[in-house]
Amino acid sequence: MLLFPTILTAALTATGMAAAIPNRDDTTANKGTVSLLQVRNPSFEFRHGPLALAKAYQKFGAPVPEDIRAAIVRFRQNQKRTTGTIATDPEKHDVEYLTPISIGTPSQNLMVDFDTGSSDLWVFSTEMSTSDIKGQTVYDPNNSSTSEKLQGSTWEITYGDGSSSSGDVYLDTVTIGNLTVPNQAVEAAKKVSDEFTDDSHNDGLLGLGFTSINTVEPTPQNTFFDNIKGSLDAPLFTVDLKHGAPGSFNFGYIDPAAYIDNITWTPVDRSQGFWGFTSPGYAIGTGAFRNHSMSGIADTGTTLLLLPKSVVSAYYKEIQGAQYDSNQGGYIFPCRPTPPDFVFGVNNGIVTIPGDMVSYAPVDSANQNCFGGIQKDTGIGFSIFGDVALKTSFVVFDAGGLQLGWAAKNL
């Protein structure tokens, strides 16, 4: 049985693969590397389970179940009627974090989401209607001496609710940290869905998936990472998201101080354009490991952990008072006591999600019941190992070895 609250690593998978990957303290690993610290999004006020769940369905083009739609309608109606009854202290829960980038010459600084589950770099722009800009910083290609319109190219991302974001494309200089890509495709928005316009501090999104799912037509454009990886000390980036604190994205190296023990590696399936992998099974609390293959993706752009219906049902059966609540569009359970840990396999190791991190957010003003951070992936087509899972680990996205590395860290 695999019962330890860390990642267990077979010697074969822990050696060799990582040997050629530079660490931060290597004297040669200082030109093609960068570390980016996230910044708290001041407009993100509180968490709402149905909204987070609907966002995942919309992102991957899956129809949003009717009970989730209804829950969101009730939530928005309640927001109009009153204030303060639903909002919770954001410091008691994870808040959304953004990462700074600069575009153009002179530099135009924007705050964007780094999303391993998509492959477009799109931003709010001066080509949008002013009525759709609600405090965001916008990219002005006419104010950049290095911008060049990619004639005949357009982009569009359609979401599961039928809404979309779209625009045209410029080539311009993009810099994150000390890494610069000239002639990077920047997708300037002309239209943005309400999901994004309502967030006054989020200026766009930087996709870190594979170029094959970039939406630019007629010719897909390389992602920032695909363009820069040849200049990095190693063609990889690491994700170290935090619970209630800024996380970091490091490019080109693995920081040995960021994780504990060894890294467990698992092959990546990029056939759908995502950082896909297969988990061999799961365990609940201190129970035995259950063999149950779960194919999914590692996605920093999805908040929740979405798994097969049978796995989710098995987990909530172990929590007294847990139930599927059609009014919330997902599983809820008493906020106290703390629910059991959830464990999922990574190759020959395991990753443990502490029970308190499964409690996504209260669903009532009395904080009696909580929306679960683990929900069903029904209708999406694969599981999504979102932030609920990623925040428990130090994760390596290795394009050179086409593998994901998971390591335990101090929480």
Secondary structure as UniProt FT lines:
FT   HELIX           11..14
FT   TURN            17..20
FT   TURN            24..25
FT   TURN            27..30
FT   STRAND          34..37
FT   STRAND          39..40
FT   TURN            42..43
FT   HELIX           49..59
FT   TURN            60..61
FT   HELIX           66..81
FT   HELIX           90..92
FT   STRAND          97..103
FT   TURN            104..107
FT   STRAND          108..115
FT   TURN            116..117
FT   STRAND          121..123
FT   TURN            126..127
FT   HELIX           130..132
FT   HELIX           141..143
FT   TURN            145..146
FT   STRAND          148..158
FT   TURN            160..161
FT   STRAND          164..176
FT   TURN            177..178
FT   STRAND          179..191
FT   HELIX           194..197
FT   TURN            200..201
FT   STRAND          204..207
FT   HELIX           211..213
FT   HELIX           224..228
FT   HELIX           229..231
FT   STRAND          236..240
FT   STRAND          248..251
FT   HELIX           256..258
FT   STRAND          260..267
FT   TURN            271..272
FT   STRAND          276..284
FT   TURN            285..286
FT   STRAND          290..298
FT   TURN            300..301
FT   STRAND          305..307
FT   HELIX           309..317
FT   TURN            320..321
FT   STRAND          323..325
FT   TURN            326..329
FT   STRAND          330..334
FT   STRAND          342..346
FT   TURN            347..348
FT   STRAND          349..353
FT   HELIX           355..358
FT   STRAND          359..362
FT   TURN            365..366
FT   STRAND          369..372
FT   STRAND          374..376
FT   TURN            378..380
FT   STRAND          383..385
FT   HELIX           387..390
FT   TURN            391..392
FT   STRAND          393..398
FT   TURN            399..402
FT   STRAND          403..408
//
